Amino acid sequence: MAIEVGSVVEGKITRITNFGAFVELEDDKSGLIHISEVANEYVNDISDFLHEGETVQAKVVSIDPNNGKVALSLKRMKPPVQETEKPTRANNKPKPQKKLSASFEDKLSKFLKDSDERLTDLKRKTDSKRGGRGSRRSD
């Protein structure tokens, strides 16, 4: 049976590295299951999911025409993870919207006021550190 993109193949894991697992396929070919194609969840250590000598079924993702490298995926064999539904309100009334009463000018003036207060505090703290013994030097 020829290996084609999209087909499911069976093979034995021959070597595990930090970036994936090498799989021995039929006809003396080998493929790689990249760490990103192992599971639908984050995989920190591939050894938590796969072991050398283990037989796996994987989907052929791509075949490089230049060198014949076969990319495999275990993740694409499984159905995609379904998003959980958002909880609905008991009486299905829409959530009340918060009115945006502050205009741009109001927001800008509040920002400037907060900025000035912070700058004043910062100047007060740095000025007290420069004085040495609490008094300014006069020449």
N, CA and C atoms as an extended XYZ file, in Angstrom:
417
Properties=species:S:1:pos:R:3:atomname:S:1:resname:S:1:resid:I:1 pbc="F F F"
N         0.844       -1.180        0.000 N   MET     1
C         0.000        0.000        0.000 CA  MET     1
C         0.887        1.240        0.000 C   MET     1
N         0.644        2.139       -0.905 N   ALA     2
C         1.430        3.366       -1.009 CA  ALA     2
C         0.965        4.369        0.044 C   ALA     2
N         1.906        5.138        0.520 N   ILE     3
C         1.598        6.153        1.524 CA  ILE     3
C         1.156        7.414        0.798 C   ILE     3
N        -0.043        7.893        1.140 N   GLU     4
C        -0.595        9.085        0.509 CA  GLU     4
C        -1.024       10.079        1.587 C   GLU     4
N        -1.031       11.354        1.227 N   VAL     5
C        -1.473       12.394        2.147 CA  VAL     5
C        -2.943       12.156        2.485 C   VAL     5
N        -3.259       12.192        3.766 N   GLY     6
C        -4.626       11.988        4.223 CA  GLY     6
C        -4.921       10.556        4.643 C   GLY     6
N        -4.056        9.623        4.282 N   SER     7
C        -4.300        8.231        4.655 CA  SER     7
C        -3.827        7.972        6.080 C   SER     7
N        -4.336        6.897        6.658 N   VAL     8
C        -3.954        6.498        8.004 CA  VAL     8
C        -2.982        5.341        7.887 C   VAL     8
N        -1.831        5.483        8.544 N   VAL     9
C        -0.803        4.448        8.489 CA  VAL     9
C        -0.512        3.964        9.904 C   VAL     9
N         0.045        2.763        9.979 N   GLU    10
C         0.426        2.195       11.261 CA  GLU    10
C         1.927        2.006       11.266 C   GLU    10
N         2.543        2.288       12.401 N   GLY    11
C         3.984        2.140       12.486 CA  GLY    11
C         4.438        2.018       13.920 C   GLY    11
N         5.715        1.706       14.052 N   LYS    12
C         6.314        1.504       15.365 CA  LYS    12
C         7.248        2.675       15.665 C   LYS    12
N         7.150        3.225       16.855 N   ILE    13
C         7.999        4.348       17.258 CA  ILE    13
C         9.401        3.813       17.516 C   ILE    13
N        10.363        4.364       16.774 N   THR    14
C        11.739        3.892       16.900 CA  THR    14
C        12.596        4.813       17.759 C   THR    14
N        12.286        6.100       17.765 N   ARG    15
C        13.105        7.038       18.516 CA  ARG    15
C        12.269        8.239       18.908 C   ARG    15
N        12.510        8.731       20.130 N   ILE    16
C        11.814        9.923       20.620 CA  ILE    16
C        12.857       11.003       20.879 C   ILE    16
N        12.591       12.194       20.364 N   THR    17
C        13.473       13.342       20.585 CA  THR    17
C        12.666       14.432       21.276 C   THR    17
N        13.307       15.564       21.550 N   ASN    18
C        12.583       16.654       22.204 CA  ASN    18
C        11.638       17.371       21.251 C   ASN    18
N        11.746       17.137       19.941 N   PHE    19
C        10.871       17.812       18.976 CA  PHE    19
C         9.855       16.882       18.337 C   PHE    19
N         9.933       15.569       18.593 N   GLY    20
C         8.973       14.661       18.008 CA  GLY    20
C         9.370       13.217       18.154 C   GLY    20
N         8.608       12.359       17.471 N   ALA    21
C         8.860       10.923       17.527 CA  ALA    21
C         8.995       10.386       16.108 C   ALA    21
N        10.021        9.564       15.881 N   PHE    22
C        10.223        8.936       14.580 CA  PHE    22
C         9.494        7.610       14.560 C   PHE    22
N         8.777        7.368       13.455 N   VAL    23
C         7.957        6.176       13.323 CA  VAL    23
C         8.431        5.386       12.110 C   VAL    23
N         8.655        4.082       12.303 N   GLU    24
C         9.039        3.192       11.203 CA  GLU    24
C         7.765        2.725       10.525 C   GLU    24
N         7.657        3.029        9.227 N   LEU    25
C         6.476        2.664        8.446 CA  LEU    25
C         6.794        1.480        7.545 C   LEU    25
N         5.816        1.043        6.783 N   GLU    26
C         6.040       -0.066        5.849 CA  GLU    26
C         6.934        0.380        4.692 C   GLU    26
N         7.457       -0.543        3.930 N   ASP    27
C         8.339       -0.291        2.787 CA  ASP    27
C         9.617        0.438        3.208 C   ASP    27
N        10.121        0.158        4.404 N   ASP    28
C        11.359        0.756        4.922 CA  ASP    28
C        11.341        2.283        4.894 C   ASP    28
N        10.184        2.868        5.087 N   LYS    29
C        10.074        4.322        5.173 CA  LYS    29
C         9.920        4.706        6.634 C   LYS    29
N        10.223        5.957        6.908 N   SER    30
C        10.020        6.447        8.268 CA  SER    30
C         9.304        7.787        8.200 C   SER    30
N         8.632        8.127        9.282 N   GLY    31
C         7.905        9.380        9.366 CA  GLY    31
C         8.174       10.041       10.701 C   GLY    31
N         7.791       11.285       10.805 N   LEU    32
C         7.992       12.044       12.037 CA  LEU    32
C         6.655       12.578       12.520 C   LEU    32
N         6.376       12.328       13.795 N   ILE    33
C         5.233       12.965       14.447 CA  ILE    33
C         5.818       14.129       15.230 C   ILE    33
N         5.614       15.331       14.737 N   HIS    34
C         6.141       16.519       15.409 CA  HIS    34
C         5.417       16.691       16.732 C   HIS    34
N         6.082       17.271       17.710 N   ILE    35
C         5.509       17.442       19.049 CA  ILE    35
C         4.192       18.219       19.010 C   ILE    35
N         4.052       19.113       18.040 N   SER    36
C         2.812       19.895       17.928 CA  SER    36
C         1.665       19.063       17.369 C   SER    36
N         1.965       17.880       16.840 N   GLU    37
C         0.933       17.026       16.246 CA  GLU    37
C         0.625       15.800       17.107 C   GLU    37
N         1.071       15.818       18.369 N   VAL    38
C         0.861       14.659       19.238 CA  VAL    38
C        -0.527       14.677       19.869 C   VAL    38
N        -0.938       15.815       20.408 N   ALA    39
C        -2.221       15.891       21.120 CA  ALA    39
C        -2.848       17.254       20.934 C   ALA    39
N        -4.145       17.340       21.237 N   ASN    40
C        -4.872       18.605       21.139 CA  ASN    40
C        -4.523       19.558       22.269 C   ASN    40
N        -3.860       19.059       23.297 N   GLU    41
C        -3.453       19.892       24.419 CA  GLU    41
C        -1.970       20.211       24.310 C   GLU    41
N        -1.485       21.094       25.179 N   TYR    42
C        -0.077       21.461       25.176 CA  TYR    42
C         0.769       20.267       25.608 C   TYR    42
N         1.810       19.970       24.832 N   VAL    43
C         2.699       18.856       25.128 CA  VAL    43
C         4.048       19.423       25.533 C   VAL    43
N         4.379       19.298       26.806 N   ASN    44
C         5.664       19.769       27.301 CA  ASN    44
C         6.729       18.698       27.079 C   ASN    44
N         6.397       17.454       27.409 N   ASP    45
C         7.321       16.334       27.258 CA  ASP    45
C         6.620       15.254       26.461 C   ASP    45
N         7.157       14.951       25.291 N   ILE    46
C         6.528       13.977       24.404 CA  ILE    46
C         6.491       12.581       25.018 C   ILE    46
N         7.413       12.309       25.953 N   SER    47
C         7.463       10.996       26.608 CA  SER    47
C         6.247       10.745       27.490 C   SER    47
N         5.512       11.794       27.829 N   ASP    48
C         4.283       11.620       28.599 CA  ASP    48
C         3.176       11.004       27.743 C   ASP    48
N         3.317       11.085       26.420 N   PHE    49
C         2.283       10.603       25.509 CA  PHE    49
C         2.714        9.372       24.708 C   PHE    49
N         3.991        9.319       24.327 N   LEU    50
C         4.482        8.238       23.460 CA  LEU    50
C         5.718        7.577       24.062 C   LEU    50
N         5.930        6.297       23.685 N   HIS    51
C         7.081        5.546       24.180 CA  HIS    51
C         7.701        4.761       23.028 C   HIS    51
N         9.021        4.584       23.079 N   GLU    52
C         9.715        3.811       22.047 CA  GLU    52
C         9.193        2.386       22.057 C   GLU    52
N         9.032        1.829       20.849 N   GLY    53
C         8.537        0.471       20.699 CA  GLY    53
C         7.022        0.378       20.603 C   GLY    53
N         6.346        1.458       20.900 N   GLU    54
C         4.883        1.500       20.845 CA  GLU    54
C         4.412        1.543       19.391 C   GLU    54
N         3.337        0.828       19.088 N   THR    55
C         2.755        0.855       17.743 CA  THR    55
C         1.617        1.870       17.747 C   THR    55
N         1.633        2.765       16.757 N   VAL    56
C         0.627        3.827       16.682 CA  VAL    56
C         0.021        3.893       15.287 C   VAL    56
N        -1.185        4.428       15.237 N   GLN    57
C        -1.812        4.760       13.964 CA  GLN    57
C        -1.809        6.267       13.849 C   GLN    57
N        -1.357        6.771       12.714 N   ALA    58
C        -1.247        8.214       12.515 CA  ALA    58
C        -1.723        8.588       11.121 C   ALA    58
N        -2.113        9.820       10.990 N   LYS    59
C        -2.569       10.348        9.702 CA  LYS    59
C        -1.389       11.005        8.995 C   LYS    59
N        -1.266       10.773        7.703 N   VAL    60
C        -0.201       11.372        6.902 CA  VAL    60
C        -0.608       12.808        6.584 C   VAL    60
N         0.210       13.763        7.058 N   VAL    61
C        -0.078       15.175        6.870 CA  VAL    61
C         0.541       15.670        5.569 C   VAL    61
N         1.794       15.300        5.338 N   SER    62
C         2.464       15.729        4.111 CA  SER    62
C         3.607       14.782        3.788 C   SER    62
N         3.996       14.802        2.527 N   ILE    63
C         5.156       14.046        2.050 CA  ILE    63
C         5.994       15.009        1.235 C   ILE    63
N         7.242       15.204        1.636 N   ASP    64
C         8.134       16.111        0.935 CA  ASP    64
C         8.551       15.455       -0.389 C   ASP    64
N         8.261       16.101       -1.532 N   PRO    65
C         8.596       15.489       -2.820 CA  PRO    65
C        10.099       15.403       -3.081 C   PRO    65
N        10.888       16.268       -2.440 N   ASN    66
C        12.336       16.271       -2.681 CA  ASN    66
C        13.049       15.133       -1.980 C   ASN    66
N        12.739       14.918       -0.715 N   ASN    67
C        13.471       13.897        0.027 CA  ASN    67
C        12.582       12.778        0.563 C   ASN    67
N        11.287       12.836        0.337 N   GLY    68
C        10.385       11.757        0.729 CA  GLY    68
C        10.056       11.721        2.215 C   GLY    68
N        10.377       12.788        2.968 N   LYS    69
C        10.067       12.806        4.391 CA  LYS    69
C         8.554       12.814        4.589 C   LYS    69
N         8.104       11.987        5.527 N   VAL    70
C         6.678       11.849        5.792 CA  VAL    70
C         6.356       12.509        7.132 C   VAL    70
N         5.439       13.469        7.105 N   ALA    71
C         4.977       14.122        8.327 CA  ALA    71
C         3.692       13.461        8.770 C   ALA    71
N         3.655       13.059       10.048 N   LEU    72
C         2.506       12.342       10.589 CA  LEU    72
C         1.844       13.139       11.703 C   LEU    72
N         0.597       12.796       12.008 N   SER    73
C        -0.130       13.482       13.072 CA  SER    73
C        -1.025       12.503       13.819 C   SER    73
N        -0.930       12.529       15.128 N   LEU    74
C        -1.871       11.791       15.971 CA  LEU    74
C        -3.064       12.681       16.299 C   LEU    74
N        -2.802       13.980       16.401 N   LYS    75
C        -3.820       14.956       16.759 CA  LYS    75
C        -4.956       14.979       15.742 C   LYS    75
N        -4.636       14.840       14.491 N   ARG    76
C        -5.655       14.924       13.437 CA  ARG    76
C        -6.464       13.641       13.295 C   ARG    76
N        -6.084       12.611       14.052 N   MET    77
C        -6.862       11.370       14.067 CA  MET    77
C        -8.086       11.520       14.965 C   MET    77
N        -7.996       12.398       15.943 N   LYS    78
C        -9.054       12.596       16.930 CA  LYS    78
C        -9.976       13.716       16.467 C   LYS    78
N       -11.228       13.666       16.881 N   PRO    79
C       -12.119       14.787       16.532 CA  PRO    79
C       -11.674       16.043       17.249 C   PRO    79
N       -11.888       17.213       16.658 N   PRO    80
C       -11.467       18.460       17.297 CA  PRO    80
C       -12.192       18.671       18.619 C   PRO    80
N       -11.525       19.361       19.522 N   VAL    81
C       -12.094       19.646       20.832 CA  VAL    81
C       -13.244       20.626       20.661 C   VAL    81
N       -14.393       20.279       21.228 N   GLN    82
C       -15.568       21.150       21.138 CA  GLN    82
C       -15.468       22.228       22.206 C   GLN    82
N       -15.835       23.437       21.838 N   GLU    83
C       -15.868       24.519       22.811 CA  GLU    83
C       -17.049       24.290       23.739 C   GLU    83
N       -16.849       24.584       24.997 N   THR    84
C       -17.951       24.436       25.938 CA  THR    84
C       -18.943       25.554       25.710 C   THR    84
N       -20.206       25.214       25.885 N   GLU    85
C       -21.242       26.220       25.671 CA  GLU    85
C       -21.247       27.204       26.828 C   GLU    85
N       -21.551       28.424       26.521 N   LYS    86
C       -21.644       29.438       27.556 CA  LYS    86
C       -22.927       29.197       28.347 C   LYS    86
N       -22.863       29.351       29.649 N   PRO    87
C       -24.085       29.153       30.440 CA  PRO    87
C       -25.110       30.215       30.086 C   PRO    87
N       -26.335       29.786       30.000 N   THR    88
C       -27.408       30.726       29.668 CA  THR    88
C       -28.073       31.176       30.955 C   THR    88
N       -28.653       32.339       30.896 N   ARG    89
C       -29.364       32.857       32.060 CA  ARG    89
C       -30.676       32.096       32.197 C   ARG    89
N       -31.118       31.959       33.416 N   ALA    90
C       -32.313       31.156       33.696 CA  ALA    90
C       -33.542       31.685       32.973 C   ALA    90
N       -33.712       32.967       32.936 N   ASN    91
C       -34.910       33.516       32.306 CA  ASN    91
C       -34.636       34.052       30.907 C   ASN    91
N       -33.427       33.851       30.401 N   ASN    92
C       -33.036       34.237       29.042 CA  ASN    92
C       -33.221       35.720       28.747 C   ASN    92
N       -33.217       36.544       29.779 N   LYS    93
C       -33.272       37.980       29.547 CA  LYS    93
C       -31.883       38.457       29.188 C   LYS    93
N       -31.809       39.418       28.300 N   PRO    94
C       -30.475       39.912       27.950 CA  PRO    94
C       -29.832       40.619       29.125 C   PRO    94
N       -28.525       40.524       29.181 N   LYS    95
C       -27.757       41.171       30.232 CA  LYS    95
C       -27.849       42.684       30.045 C   LYS    95
N       -28.118       43.423       31.125 N   PRO    96
C       -28.215       44.883       30.963 CA  PRO    96
C       -26.865       45.468       30.555 C   PRO    96
N       -26.903       46.350       29.575 N   GLN    97
C       -25.697       46.987       29.076 CA  GLN    97
C       -25.366       48.191       29.955 C   GLN    97
N       -24.070       48.356       30.219 N   LYS    98
C       -23.617       49.502       30.990 CA  LYS    98
C       -23.552       50.697       30.045 C   LYS    98
N       -24.146       51.799       30.461 N   LYS    99
C       -24.123       52.988       29.615 CA  LYS    99
C       -22.762       53.646       29.689 C   LYS    99
N       -22.300       54.081       28.544 N   LEU   100
C       -21.030       54.792       28.480 CA  LEU   100
C       -21.329       56.278       28.592 C   LEU   100
N       -21.293       56.784       29.823 N   SER   101
C       -21.655       58.179       30.031 CA  SER   101
C       -20.456       59.107       29.862 C   SER   101
N       -19.254       58.573       30.032 N   ALA   102
C       -18.066       59.417       29.944 CA  ALA   102
C       -17.686       59.632       28.478 C   ALA   102
N       -17.546       60.878       28.120 N   SER   103
C       -17.127       61.185       26.761 CA  SER   103
C       -15.605       61.110       26.680 C   SER   103
N       -15.102       61.260       25.490 N   PHE   104
C       -13.659       61.212       25.288 CA  PHE   104
C       -12.961       62.316       26.080 C   PHE   104
N       -13.541       63.511       26.073 N   GLU   105
C       -12.948       64.630       26.788 CA  GLU   105
C       -12.898       64.361       28.288 C   GLU   105
N       -13.964       63.750       28.826 N   ASP   106
C       -13.991       63.417       30.253 CA  ASP   106
C       -12.891       62.409       30.587 C   ASP   106
N       -12.759       61.411       29.751 N   LYS   107
C       -11.723       60.395       29.973 CA  LYS   107
C       -10.328       61.002       29.886 C   LYS   107
N       -10.143       61.888       28.916 N   LEU   108
C        -8.842       62.529       28.734 CA  LEU   108
C        -8.495       63.410       29.933 C   LEU   108
N        -9.457       64.176       30.420 N   SER   109
C        -9.176       65.044       31.565 CA  SER   109
C        -8.891       64.207       32.816 C   SER   109
N        -9.572       63.091       33.003 N   LYS   110
C        -9.299       62.211       34.138 CA  LYS   110
C        -7.898       61.624       34.013 C   LYS   110
N        -7.528       61.209       32.818 N   PHE   111
C        -6.193       60.658       32.595 CA  PHE   111
C        -5.119       61.698       32.916 C   PHE   111
N        -5.303       62.930       32.436 N   LEU   112
C        -4.326       63.993       32.692 CA  LEU   112
C        -4.214       64.306       34.176 C   LEU   112
N        -5.342       64.326       34.882 N   LYS   113
C        -5.332       64.593       36.313 CA  LYS   113
C        -4.555       63.495       37.049 C   LYS   113
N        -4.835       62.221       36.719 N   ASP   114
C        -4.123       61.102       37.339 CA  ASP   114
C        -2.639       61.154       37.019 C   ASP   114
N        -2.323       61.506       35.789 N   SER   115
C        -0.922       61.617       35.369 CA  SER   115
C        -0.195       62.685       36.159 C   SER   115
N        -0.825       63.844       36.300 N   ASP   116
C        -0.208       64.944       37.051 CA  ASP   116
C         0.023       64.556       38.502 C   ASP   116
N        -0.930       63.846       39.103 N   GLU   117
C        -0.776       63.411       40.495 CA  GLU   117
C         0.398       62.442       40.633 C   GLU   117
N         0.491       61.520       39.725 N   ARG   118
C         1.589       60.554       39.766 CA  ARG   118
C         2.939       61.234       39.558 C   ARG   118
N         2.988       62.171       38.632 N   LEU   119
C         4.221       62.901       38.361 CA  LEU   119
C         4.638       63.737       39.572 C   LEU   119
N         3.681       64.357       40.220 N   THR   120
C         3.970       65.148       41.419 CA  THR   120
C         4.529       64.253       42.523 C   THR   120
N         3.907       63.093       42.736 N   ASP   121
C         4.409       62.146       43.739 CA  ASP   121
C         5.822       61.694       43.409 C   ASP   121
N         6.076       61.410       42.166 N   LEU   122
C         7.396       60.944       41.739 CA  LEU   122
C         8.449       62.027       41.971 C   LEU   122
N         8.122       63.285       41.608 N   LYS   123
C         9.060       64.394       41.822 CA  LYS   123
C         9.350       64.592       43.305 C   LYS   123
N         8.303       64.487       44.127 N   ARG   124
C         8.464       64.653       45.565 CA  ARG   124
C         9.414       63.588       46.129 C   ARG   124
N         9.277       62.362       45.684 N   LYS   125
C        10.132       61.275       46.169 CA  LYS   125
C        11.573       61.437       45.708 C   LYS   125
N        11.781       61.811       44.446 N   THR   126
C        13.151       61.955       43.933 CA  THR   126
C        13.830       63.188       44.498 C   THR   126
N        13.098       64.279       44.733 N   ASP   127
C        13.689       65.484       45.312 CA  ASP   127
C        14.175       65.231       46.734 C   ASP   127
N        13.452       64.432       47.484 N   SER   128
C        13.858       64.159       48.858 CA  SER   128
C        15.123       63.310       48.893 C   SER   128
N        15.395       62.548       47.882 N   LYS   129
C        16.603       61.728       47.831 CA  LYS   129
C        17.827       62.529       47.408 C   LYS   129
N        17.636       63.624       46.746 N   ARG   130
C        18.763       64.420       46.240 CA  ARG   130
C        19.367       65.320       47.311 C   ARG   130
N        18.601       65.693       48.295 N   GLY   131
C        19.016       66.696       49.258 CA  GLY   131
C        20.135       66.299       50.174 C   GLY   131
N        20.356       65.065       50.423 N   GLY   132
C        21.420       64.653       51.325 CA  GLY   132
C        20.995       64.750       52.770 C   GLY   132
N        21.071       65.943       53.354 N   ARG   133
C        20.727       66.104       54.779 CA  ARG   133
C        19.430       66.885       54.962 C   ARG   133
N        18.625       66.917       53.956 N   GLY   134
C        17.326       67.549       54.103 CA  GLY   134
C        17.275       69.005       53.698 C   GLY   134
N        18.379       69.597       53.315 N   SER   135
C        18.336       70.988       52.894 CA  SER   135
C        19.003       71.116       51.539 C   SER   135
N        18.583       72.123       50.825 N   ARG   136
C        19.174       72.337       49.506 CA  ARG   136
C        20.503       73.071       49.660 C   ARG   136
N        21.384       72.757       48.759 N   ARG   137
C        22.709       73.382       48.778 CA  ARG   137
C        22.597       74.771       48.145 C   ARG   137
N        23.104       75.792       48.819 N   SER   138
C        23.084       77.133       48.239 CA  SER   138
C        24.526       77.626       48.096 C   SER   138
N        24.864       78.199       46.968 N   ASP   139
C        26.227       78.671       46.705 CA  ASP   139
C        26.295       80.157       46.650 C   ASP   139
